[in-house]
Structure formats: structure tokens, C-alpha cells
């Protein structure tokens, strides 16, 4: 209990949590960080913007997705922060590369994709707007799959790789099913 109080005195939870989480990913999406750290997307963006001004990280926006990664200086600070947290005896420094955590992430995505697949199978043909809606629902899970693949890069012999590849095939199948079920556009004469 004292260790948690010490950490609370010296560290603000959100900035330190974000920095330590980025440390585990190398390069990731802001939305993934917000989800991992249990904060809103705007709060994560504002906090990360302050870190970027300090030279701890750099960001890049590709389409609608914003990527962040640590600078060399940011990596030194994150490693030092991790050592500090561990010296307090707090075991809360996120290490998101353990197999249990990765497996849990995979299972969460599988459940959500299966729910989308079930909704898709419930109806017959779908309109163009419904197809767009289903594709938008799938988008975050493609990003989540990519973040899981990044985590597994450090574990080339992990048995979770086959599970991740199966998830990738399932996502592709659902995407094909959306296109198959989409009603053809009516032709204007």
C-alpha cells in the first residue's frame, strides 16, 4: 500500500501509464494507447501532445490513424520511469508482451469479430450504407490485430502466432461476406 502511495506522490497515473505503454509497443496507435490506459481518446491526445513538445515522442498521422513512437530521449526517460516504478515495489508497470495478456487481447478481438459476423449472418442482402457500417465496425479490429502482431514480433516461436493468423483470416472472411451480401446498386435509367 505504501508503495502505491509513493508512486502516486511522484507520478501522475495517466502520463506515466501512457509513456510506459508506448515503451512496450515501439510504434502504436493513439486509440490503442487510450484503450490500454483506460482514458478517453482526447485526453490521451492532449497528454501525448505535451510529451511530443518535450521531445519524448513523435507522432505521424496516416489517414485517420495517428501513430506515436518514442524518440531516443523518450526511450531513456521511459526506461528510467519503469525502473523508478519498479523501485517503489509497484508491479503495475505495464508489460504487455506476456503471453497471457496477448492471448486475452486476441480473445477479446475474436469475440467482437464473431459478434459482427453473427449480425451480418442474421440478415439477407445488405444495403451499401449497411456495408459501410459493417466495414467501419471492423476497422478497429484490423488495427488491434496489427498491434498484436507488433507485440508478437519479439516472440517468433509463440504458439499465439497461429491464433493471430486465424483471426486475420476470419477478419478477411467477414470482409468478403460483407461484399457478397451487399445488394447491387440499382441502375438509373
N, C-alpha and C positions, 0 to 999 in steps of 0.2 A: 504494500500500500504506500509506504514512504517513497519507494522508487517511482511510482506513478505520479505522486505529488511533486517530486523533484523534477521529473520530466515536464510536468505541467507548468512549473515555475519558469523553466528555462526555454521551453519550446512551445510555440503555438501549434496546435494539433494540425490544422489544415496545411499550412505551408510545409511543415516538416513531412507530413504524410505524402503530399504531392511530390516533393523532392525525392523522398526515399522510394516512392513507387516508380517514378521516371527512371531511377537508377536501375531498377530490375528489368526494364524493358529496352533500354537503349533508345529506341525511337518508337513513339506510340501516338495515339490519337488523344486529343483533349477529352473527348466524350468517354473514352475508356478510363482515363485518369479520374474523371469526375465520378464515374460509376464505382471504381475501385475504392475511392476515398470517401464515398458517401456524401458528396456535396453536389450542389447544382452546377450545371454547365457554366452559367455566367460567373459564379463565384470562383470556379476553377480558372476560367479565362482571366479574370481580374488578378488573381494571385499569381498565375503564371506570367502575366504581363509584367508584374513587378519584378519577378525573378529574371525575366529576359532583360529588363532595364539594368539589372545588376550584373549582367553578363554570365548568369548561371546556366542559361539555356538559350536555344534558338528555336524559332518556330517557322513553319512553312505551310502555307495554305495551298492545297491541291484540290481544285473544285470546291466542294462544300466541306471538305475534311481538313482539319487543322492538325498538323503533326508537330510534335515537340521532341527535342532531344537535348541532352546535357552538352554543354561545352566542356573543354578540358578543365577549366576552372570549376565549372559546376560539378563535374565528376569528383574532383578533390573535395569540394565542400560536402557533397552527398556522402562520400565515404567517411569523412570526418564526422558528419552528423550521425551516421549509422553507428560509428564507434562510440560516440557520446551517448546515444540512446542505449546501447548495449552496456555501457559502463554504469548506467543508472540501474541496471538489472532488469530493465523492461524488455520483455521479449516481444514487443509489438512492432519492431522494425519489420516492415513488410518484406518477406522473401517469397515472391510469387512464383518461384521456379520449382517449388517442390511438387512432386507427382500428385499428391492429394489435392492441392489447390488447382492444378491444371485439370485434373480429372473432374473436379467439381464444376469448373468453368465449362468444360466440354459437355457435361451432362445438362447444365442449365441451357446451353445453346440448343442441344438436341431436343429438349422438352419444348422449347419455344418454337423451333422449326417444325416439329411434329404437330403442334397446335395450329400453326399456319397451314400446314398440309391438310389437316383434318377439316379446317374451314373451307379450304379450296375444294376438297372432295365432296363436301356437303351439297354443293350446288351443281348445276349443269354448266351451260356456257356462261361466260362472264363478259361483261362489257369492257370496253377499252379503259374506262375510268377505274373499274374494279381491278383490272390487271395492273394498272399503275399503282393502285393502293396496295395490292399484294406484293409487288416488287419493292415498294417503299418499306413495307414491313420487313422484308428480307434483308434490306441493305445493312442495317446494323449488325446482323449476324455474319455477313461476309467480313465486315471489319473485325468483329470479335474472333472469327476463325483466323484471320491474318495475325491478330495479336497473339493467339495461342500458338500459331506456327512459329512466330518470333521467339516465344518462350521456349519452344522445343528445339530451336536451333542449337542450344547449348547441350542438348541431350540426344545425340544422334541415334542411340540404340534404345530409346524409350519405347516401351510397348504401346504408349499412348499415340504414337505416330499413326498406327493403323486405324485407331478410333477417329483421329482427326481427318484422315483421308476419307474414311467412310462418311463422316459428317460433310466434307466437301462434296462428295458425290450426291449425298441427299439434298444439299442446297441446290446443286445443279439440276437435279431431277425435278425439284419443286419449281424451279425457274422454267424448265421446259414444259411442265404441266400447266403453268400459268399461260404460256404462249399457246399451248394446244387447246386449252379451254376457252381462250378468248374468241368471242364472236367476230366473224369477219365484219369489217366496216361496210355499211350499206352504201351502195354506189349511187351517186347523184346522177340523174338523167335529165 
